[in-house]
Amino acid sequence: MQIIQHTINTPYMVGPVHCYTAVLGGELVLFDTGPPTEEGRRYLQMHIDLDRLRHVIVTHCHIDHYGQSFWLSEQTKATIYLPYRDSLKVSHDKRRMERMNDLLMEKGFSADYIESLRQLLQRSVLFPPFPENHLIAERDLPEHLGIQVLSCPGHSQSDLVYVGDEWAVTGDTLLRGIFQSPLLDVDLQAGGRFRNYEAYCATLLKLADLRGKRILPGHRHTVESVDAIIRFYVVKMLQRVEQLRPYRREDNIAEIIHRLFGGTMTEVLHIYLKASEIVFMKDFLEQPDQLRGSLEAIGLFDDVAEHFCRAVGL
């Protein structure tokens, strides 16, 4: 089976994004859509037979990966499939923002910063319009497409990996040479904060099952080794934990950022990303054996043992 990679420029700091088309079960499928830009639309019109397109399957609802979903729902006969947790965010947007407000206040952020972040999200920087009649990828994908859906929270709680016999479309879950921390967010299913550290430890077990498959990432280069990506991510995280260890008992994340960067970090989104990283690493410091257990289960702990021991202070 032929899978075609489509690389579309974006105006964002992540750079170009990869989308993929394939004929599955006799029907044309598009994985991810690119950003909601005129250049992105022209690319889709020129390189994909939109009259034949029947399924648009999204790995996660960040603007560079699903930004054209609404437009495609209007311009084609394709069915749009989105991750359940992203659909939940949109249908309960007001409740989510209220809980995010409480979570960020709990982490020491000012009302002014929280309002700035709210406005950023409301301007659809991360979430452009959802197609009204979308279906849920985890539940509604037709069996004849032959796609296995894996929930693999990595840099967001909604990340999905789509797996065929010899390939896997991984979105932003496996990116070569890029360290990214799962985003700080609320859990609309279970309540409270989404436990992204626990989710990531569980994700590692699923990613190990992708060994030997052709990895189709959302950005940058083709992934030749799943193990290499996992080692890179874990080592980078452990190296940063060493810097954070003096603050492991402090709960005011805003103050930790100020002390680490001395007021030089001022961009609203960058502060949010750094807060997400710090919360993730503090969760690790509280339960390091959880990560160790996952790495041992997939045979990679010995590769990072030295960094692990330094990070936890052994």
The 8 nearest C-alpha neighbors of each residue, nearest first, counted from 0:
[[1, 2, 21, 22, 23, 165, 164, 166],
 [2, 0, 21, 3, 22, 20, 23, 4],
 [1, 3, 21, 20, 19, 0, 4, 22],
 [4, 2, 20, 19, 1, 5, 21, 18],
 [3, 5, 19, 18, 17, 6, 2, 20],
 [6, 4, 18, 17, 19, 7, 3, 20],
 [5, 7, 17, 16, 15, 18, 4, 8],
 [8, 6, 15, 16, 39, 33, 17, 5],
 [7, 9, 15, 16, 14, 6, 10, 39],
 [8, 10, 15, 11, 14, 34, 7, 63],
 [11, 9, 8, 12, 14, 15, 13, 34],
 [12, 10, 13, 9, 14, 63, 15, 8],
 [11, 13, 14, 10, 9, 15, 63, 8],
 [14, 12, 11, 15, 9, 218, 16, 10],
 [13, 15, 12, 9, 11, 8, 16, 10],
 [16, 14, 8, 9, 7, 6, 218, 13],
 [15, 17, 218, 7, 6, 217, 33, 8],
 [16, 18, 6, 217, 5, 218, 4, 7],
 [19, 17, 5, 31, 30, 4, 32, 6],
 [20, 18, 4, 30, 3, 29, 5, 2],
 [21, 19, 29, 3, 28, 2, 30, 4],
 [22, 20, 2, 28, 27, 23, 1, 3],
 [21, 23, 27, 26, 25, 28, 24, 20],
 [24, 22, 144, 25, 26, 21, 27, 28],
 [23, 25, 144, 143, 26, 22, 145, 27],
 [24, 26, 23, 22, 27, 144, 143, 28],
 [27, 25, 22, 23, 24, 53, 28, 52],
 [26, 28, 22, 52, 53, 21, 51, 23],
 [29, 27, 54, 21, 20, 55, 22, 53],
 [28, 30, 20, 55, 19, 56, 54, 31],
 [29, 31, 56, 19, 18, 57, 55, 20],
 [32, 30, 57, 64, 18, 65, 56, 29],
 [33, 31, 65, 67, 64, 18, 66, 68],
 [32, 34, 63, 64, 66, 65, 39, 67],
 [33, 35, 63, 66, 36, 62, 67, 39],
 [36, 34, 66, 67, 39, 33, 37, 40],
 [37, 35, 39, 38, 34, 40, 9, 67],
 [36, 38, 40, 39, 41, 35, 42, 34],
 [39, 37, 41, 36, 40, 42, 8, 7],
 [38, 40, 36, 42, 37, 41, 34, 33],
 [41, 39, 37, 43, 42, 38, 44, 36],
 [40, 42, 44, 38, 39, 43, 45, 37],
 [41, 43, 39, 45, 40, 44, 46, 38],
 [42, 44, 40, 47, 46, 41, 45, 39],
 [43, 45, 41, 42, 46, 47, 40, 49],
 [44, 46, 42, 43, 41, 47, 48, 40],
 [47, 45, 43, 44, 42, 48, 5, 41],
 [48, 46, 43, 49, 44, 45, 52, 42],
 [49, 47, 50, 51, 52, 46, 44, 45],
 [48, 50, 52, 51, 47, 75, 44, 43],
 [49, 51, 48, 52, 75, 76, 53, 47],
 [52, 50, 49, 48, 53, 27, 26, 76],
 [51, 53, 49, 27, 77, 50, 54, 28],
 [52, 54, 77, 27, 78, 28, 76, 51],
 [53, 55, 28, 77, 78, 52, 79, 29],
 [56, 54, 29, 79, 30, 28, 78, 80],
 [55, 57, 30, 80, 31, 29, 79, 54],
 [58, 56, 31, 81, 59, 30, 80, 65],
 [57, 59, 159, 170, 158, 31, 160, 56],
 [60, 58, 158, 57, 157, 61, 82, 159],
 [61, 59, 65, 85, 62, 64, 126, 57],
 [62, 60, 125, 64, 63, 59, 65, 126],
 [61, 63, 66, 125, 64, 65, 34, 126],
 [64, 62, 34, 33, 61, 66, 65, 16],
 [65, 63, 33, 31, 62, 32, 61, 66],
 [64, 66, 32, 60, 68, 62, 67, 31],
 [65, 67, 34, 35, 62, 68, 63, 33],
 [68, 66, 35, 70, 32, 69, 65, 34],
 [69, 67, 71, 65, 70, 66, 72, 32],
 [68, 70, 130, 72, 71, 67, 129, 128],
 [71, 69, 73, 67, 72, 68, 74, 130],
 [70, 72, 74, 68, 73, 69, 75, 67],
 [73, 71, 69, 70, 74, 75, 68, 130],
 [74, 72, 70, 71, 75, 69, 76, 130],
 [73, 75, 71, 72, 70, 76, 49, 77],
 [76, 74, 77, 71, 72, 73, 49, 50],
 [75, 77, 53, 78, 52, 72, 74, 50],
 [78, 76, 53, 54, 75, 52, 79, 55],
 [77, 79, 54, 53, 55, 80, 76, 133],
 [78, 80, 55, 133, 54, 134, 56, 77],
 [81, 79, 134, 136, 56, 135, 133, 55],
 [80, 82, 135, 136, 57, 134, 83, 79],
 [83, 81, 136, 85, 84, 135, 157, 59],
 [84, 82, 86, 85, 135, 87, 81, 137],
 [83, 85, 87, 157, 86, 82, 88, 156],
 [86, 84, 88, 87, 82, 83, 157, 60],
 [85, 87, 83, 89, 84, 88, 90, 82],
 [86, 88, 84, 90, 85, 89, 91, 83],
 [89, 87, 85, 91, 92, 86, 90, 84],
 [88, 90, 92, 86, 91, 87, 85, 129],
 [89, 91, 87, 88, 92, 86, 93, 85],
 [92, 90, 88, 89, 94, 93, 87, 95],
 [91, 93, 89, 95, 88, 94, 90, 96],
 [94, 92, 96, 95, 91, 97, 90, 89],
 [95, 93, 97, 91, 96, 92, 98, 99],
 [94, 96, 92, 98, 93, 97, 99, 91],
 [97, 95, 99, 93, 98, 94, 100, 92],
 [96, 98, 100, 94, 95, 99, 93, 101],
 [97, 99, 101, 95, 100, 96, 102, 94],
 [100, 98, 96, 102, 101, 97, 95, 103],
 [99, 101, 97, 98, 103, 102, 96, 104],
 [102, 100, 98, 104, 99, 103, 105, 97],
 [103, 101, 99, 105, 104, 100, 98, 106],
 [104, 102, 106, 105, 100, 101, 108, 99],
 [105, 103, 108, 107, 101, 106, 102, 100],
 [104, 106, 102, 103, 107, 101, 108, 251],
 [107, 105, 103, 251, 252, 104, 108, 102],
 [108, 106, 251, 104, 253, 105, 252, 103],
 [109, 107, 104, 253, 103, 106, 112, 110],
 [108, 110, 112, 111, 113, 107, 104, 103],
 [109, 111, 113, 112, 114, 108, 104, 100],
 [112, 110, 114, 109, 113, 115, 108, 116],
 [111, 113, 115, 109, 114, 110, 116, 108],
 [114, 112, 110, 116, 115, 111, 117, 109],
 [113, 115, 117, 111, 112, 116, 110, 118],
 [116, 114, 112, 118, 117, 113, 119, 111],
 [115, 117, 119, 113, 114, 118, 267, 112],
 [118, 116, 114, 120, 119, 115, 121, 113],
 [119, 117, 121, 115, 120, 116, 122, 114],
 [118, 120, 116, 122, 117, 121, 115, 124],
 [121, 119, 117, 123, 122, 118, 124, 125],
 [120, 122, 118, 123, 119, 117, 124, 126],
 [123, 121, 119, 120, 124, 118, 125, 126],
 [124, 122, 126, 127, 121, 125, 120, 119],
 [123, 125, 122, 120, 126, 119, 62, 127],
 [124, 126, 62, 61, 123, 120, 127, 60],
 [125, 127, 123, 62, 124, 61, 128, 60],
 [126, 128, 123, 66, 129, 62, 125, 124],
 [129, 127, 69, 126, 130, 123, 66, 68],
 [128, 130, 69, 131, 127, 68, 133, 126],
 [131, 129, 69, 133, 132, 72, 68, 128],
 [130, 132, 133, 129, 69, 72, 128, 134],
 [133, 131, 130, 134, 79, 78, 72, 129],
 [134, 132, 79, 130, 80, 131, 81, 78],
 [133, 135, 80, 79, 139, 81, 136, 132],
 [136, 134, 81, 80, 139, 138, 83, 137],
 [135, 137, 80, 81, 82, 138, 139, 140],
 [138, 136, 135, 148, 139, 82, 83, 140],
 [139, 137, 136, 135, 140, 134, 83, 141],
 [138, 140, 135, 136, 141, 134, 137, 80],
 [139, 141, 136, 138, 142, 137, 80, 135],
 [142, 140, 143, 144, 139, 145, 146, 138],
 [141, 143, 144, 145, 140, 146, 139, 24],
 [142, 144, 145, 24, 141, 23, 146, 140],
 [145, 143, 24, 23, 142, 146, 141, 140],
 [144, 146, 143, 142, 163, 147, 23, 24],
 [147, 145, 163, 162, 144, 161, 148, 142],
 [146, 148, 162, 161, 163, 149, 145, 160],
 [149, 147, 161, 160, 137, 146, 162, 150],
 [150, 148, 160, 159, 151, 161, 147, 205],
 [149, 151, 159, 158, 152, 160, 148, 157],
 [152, 150, 202, 158, 159, 149, 153, 160],
 [153, 151, 156, 158, 155, 199, 157, 198],
 [154, 152, 172, 155, 181, 199, 151, 158],
 [181, 153, 155, 180, 182, 179, 152, 172],
 [156, 154, 181, 182, 153, 157, 152, 158],
 [155, 157, 152, 158, 153, 195, 154, 181],
 [156, 158, 84, 155, 59, 152, 82, 85],
 [159, 157, 152, 59, 151, 155, 156, 58],
 [158, 160, 150, 58, 151, 149, 157, 59],
 [159, 161, 169, 149, 168, 148, 162, 58],
 [162, 160, 148, 168, 167, 147, 146, 149],
 [163, 161, 167, 147, 146, 166, 160, 148],
 [164, 162, 166, 146, 165, 167, 147, 145],
 [163, 165, 166, 162, 212, 145, 167, 146],
 [164, 166, 212, 163, 213, 167, 162, 211],
 [167, 165, 213, 212, 163, 214, 162, 164],
 [166, 168, 162, 214, 161, 215, 169, 163],
 [169, 167, 215, 161, 160, 170, 216, 214],
 [168, 170, 160, 216, 172, 167, 215, 171],
 [171, 169, 217, 216, 58, 172, 168, 160],
 [172, 170, 217, 173, 174, 169, 216, 154],
 [171, 173, 153, 169, 170, 174, 154, 158],
 [174, 172, 171, 169, 216, 175, 228, 170],
 [175, 173, 177, 171, 216, 176, 172, 218],
 [174, 176, 177, 228, 222, 220, 173, 219],
 [175, 177, 174, 178, 231, 228, 232, 219],
 [178, 176, 175, 174, 179, 232, 231, 173],
 [179, 177, 232, 176, 235, 180, 236, 231],
 [180, 178, 154, 177, 181, 232, 276, 153],
 [179, 181, 276, 154, 182, 275, 178, 279],
 [154, 182, 180, 155, 153, 195, 275, 183],
 [183, 181, 275, 155, 154, 184, 180, 272],
 [182, 184, 275, 181, 185, 193, 274, 278],
 [185, 183, 193, 182, 192, 186, 99, 156],
 [186, 184, 192, 193, 191, 187, 99, 98],
 [185, 187, 193, 190, 188, 192, 189, 191],
 [188, 186, 190, 189, 185, 95, 87, 88],
 [189, 187, 186, 190, 84, 87, 185, 191],
 [188, 190, 186, 187, 191, 193, 192, 185],
 [191, 189, 186, 187, 188, 192, 185, 193],
 [190, 192, 186, 185, 193, 189, 187, 98],
 [193, 191, 185, 186, 194, 184, 190, 102],
 [192, 194, 186, 185, 184, 195, 191, 183],
 [195, 193, 196, 197, 192, 198, 186, 279],
 [194, 196, 198, 197, 193, 199, 181, 279],
 [197, 195, 199, 198, 194, 279, 282, 200],
 [196, 198, 200, 195, 199, 194, 201, 289],
 [199, 197, 195, 201, 196, 200, 152, 202],
 [198, 200, 202, 196, 201, 197, 153, 152],
 [199, 201, 197, 203, 202, 198, 290, 293],
 [200, 202, 198, 199, 203, 204, 197, 205],
 [201, 203, 199, 151, 205, 204, 200, 198],
 [204, 202, 206, 200, 205, 201, 207, 199],
 [205, 203, 202, 207, 206, 201, 293, 297],
 [204, 206, 202, 208, 207, 203, 201, 151],
 [207, 205, 203, 208, 209, 204, 202, 225],
 [206, 208, 209, 205, 204, 210, 203, 297],
 [207, 209, 206, 205, 210, 204, 211, 212],
 [210, 208, 207, 206, 212, 211, 225, 167],
 [211, 209, 208, 212, 207, 225, 224, 206],
 [210, 212, 209, 213, 165, 224, 225, 208],
 [211, 213, 166, 165, 210, 209, 214, 167],
 [212, 214, 166, 165, 167, 215, 211, 223],
 [213, 215, 167, 222, 166, 212, 216, 168],
 [214, 216, 168, 167, 169, 213, 221, 217],
 [217, 215, 169, 170, 218, 214, 168, 174],
 [216, 218, 170, 17, 171, 16, 169, 215],
 [219, 217, 16, 216, 17, 15, 174, 220],
 [218, 220, 221, 175, 217, 174, 15, 216],
 [221, 219, 222, 175, 218, 216, 174, 176],
 [220, 222, 223, 216, 215, 214, 219, 175],
 [223, 221, 224, 214, 175, 220, 225, 216],
 [222, 224, 221, 225, 214, 213, 227, 228],
 [225, 223, 227, 226, 222, 228, 210, 211],
 [224, 226, 228, 227, 210, 229, 223, 222],
 [225, 227, 229, 224, 228, 230, 207, 299],
 [228, 226, 230, 224, 225, 229, 231, 223],
 [229, 227, 231, 225, 230, 226, 175, 232],
 [228, 230, 226, 232, 231, 227, 233, 225],
 [231, 229, 227, 233, 228, 232, 234, 226],
 [232, 230, 228, 234, 229, 233, 227, 235],
 [231, 233, 229, 235, 230, 234, 178, 228],
 [232, 234, 236, 230, 235, 231, 229, 237],
 [235, 233, 237, 231, 236, 232, 230, 238],
 [236, 234, 238, 232, 233, 237, 231, 239],
 [235, 237, 233, 239, 234, 238, 240, 232],
 [236, 238, 240, 234, 239, 235, 310, 306],
 [239, 237, 235, 240, 236, 241, 234, 310],
 [240, 238, 236, 241, 242, 237, 235, 243],
 [239, 241, 243, 237, 242, 238, 310, 244],
 [240, 242, 310, 239, 244, 243, 238, 237],
 [243, 241, 240, 239, 244, 245, 238, 246],
 [242, 244, 240, 241, 246, 245, 247, 239],
 [243, 245, 247, 246, 241, 242, 240, 310],
 [246, 244, 243, 247, 242, 248, 241, 249],
 [247, 245, 244, 249, 248, 243, 255, 250],
 [246, 248, 244, 249, 245, 281, 243, 284],
 [249, 247, 246, 250, 245, 244, 281, 251],
 [250, 248, 246, 247, 251, 252, 255, 245],
 [249, 251, 252, 106, 248, 107, 247, 105],
 [252, 250, 107, 106, 254, 253, 249, 255],
 [251, 253, 255, 106, 254, 250, 107, 256],
 [252, 254, 107, 256, 255, 108, 251, 257],
 [255, 253, 257, 252, 256, 251, 258, 107],
 [254, 256, 252, 258, 257, 253, 259, 251],
 [257, 255, 259, 253, 254, 258, 260, 252],
 [256, 258, 254, 261, 260, 255, 262, 259],
 [259, 257, 255, 261, 256, 260, 254, 262],
 [258, 260, 256, 257, 261, 255, 262, 254],
 [261, 259, 257, 262, 263, 258, 256, 264],
 [262, 260, 257, 258, 263, 259, 264, 256],
 [261, 263, 257, 264, 260, 265, 258, 256],
 [262, 264, 261, 260, 265, 257, 266, 259],
 [265, 263, 262, 266, 260, 270, 269, 261],
 [264, 266, 263, 267, 262, 270, 269, 268],
 [267, 265, 269, 268, 264, 270, 271, 263],
 [268, 266, 270, 269, 116, 265, 271, 115],
 [267, 269, 271, 270, 266, 272, 116, 119],
 [270, 268, 272, 266, 271, 267, 273, 264],
 [271, 269, 273, 267, 268, 272, 274, 266],
 [270, 272, 268, 274, 269, 273, 275, 267],
 [273, 271, 269, 275, 274, 270, 268, 276],
 [272, 274, 276, 270, 275, 271, 269, 277],
 [275, 273, 271, 277, 276, 272, 270, 278],
 [274, 276, 183, 182, 272, 273, 278, 277],
 [277, 275, 273, 180, 279, 274, 278, 280],
 [276, 278, 280, 274, 279, 275, 281, 273],
 [279, 277, 281, 275, 280, 276, 274, 282],
 [280, 278, 276, 282, 277, 281, 196, 275],
 [279, 281, 283, 277, 282, 278, 240, 276],
 [282, 280, 284, 278, 283, 279, 277, 247],
 [281, 283, 285, 279, 280, 284, 278, 196],
 [282, 284, 280, 287, 286, 281, 285, 279],
 [285, 283, 281, 282, 287, 286, 280, 311],
 [284, 286, 282, 283, 287, 281, 247, 280],
 [285, 287, 283, 288, 284, 289, 282, 290],
 [288, 286, 283, 289, 284, 290, 285, 291],
 [289, 287, 291, 290, 286, 292, 283, 293],
 [288, 290, 292, 287, 291, 286, 293, 200],
 [291, 289, 293, 292, 288, 200, 287, 294],
 [290, 292, 288, 294, 289, 293, 295, 287],
 [291, 293, 295, 289, 290, 294, 288, 296],
 [294, 292, 296, 290, 295, 291, 200, 204],
 [295, 293, 300, 299, 291, 297, 296, 292],
 [294, 296, 298, 300, 292, 297, 293, 299],
 [295, 297, 293, 294, 298, 292, 204, 299],
 [298, 296, 294, 295, 299, 207, 293, 204],
 [299, 297, 295, 296, 300, 294, 301, 302],
 [298, 300, 294, 302, 301, 297, 295, 303],
 [299, 301, 294, 295, 302, 303, 304, 298],
 [300, 302, 304, 303, 299, 298, 295, 305],
 [301, 303, 300, 299, 304, 230, 305, 298],
 [304, 302, 300, 306, 301, 305, 307, 234],
 [305, 303, 307, 301, 306, 300, 302, 308],
 [306, 304, 308, 307, 303, 309, 302, 301],
 [307, 305, 309, 303, 308, 304, 237, 310],
 [308, 306, 304, 310, 305, 309, 303, 237],
 [307, 309, 313, 305, 311, 310, 306, 312],
 [310, 308, 312, 306, 307, 311, 313, 305],
 [311, 309, 241, 307, 308, 312, 237, 240],
 [310, 312, 308, 309, 313, 307, 284, 287],
 [313, 311, 309, 310, 308, 241, 244, 307],
 [312, 308, 309, 311, 310, 307, 305, 306]]
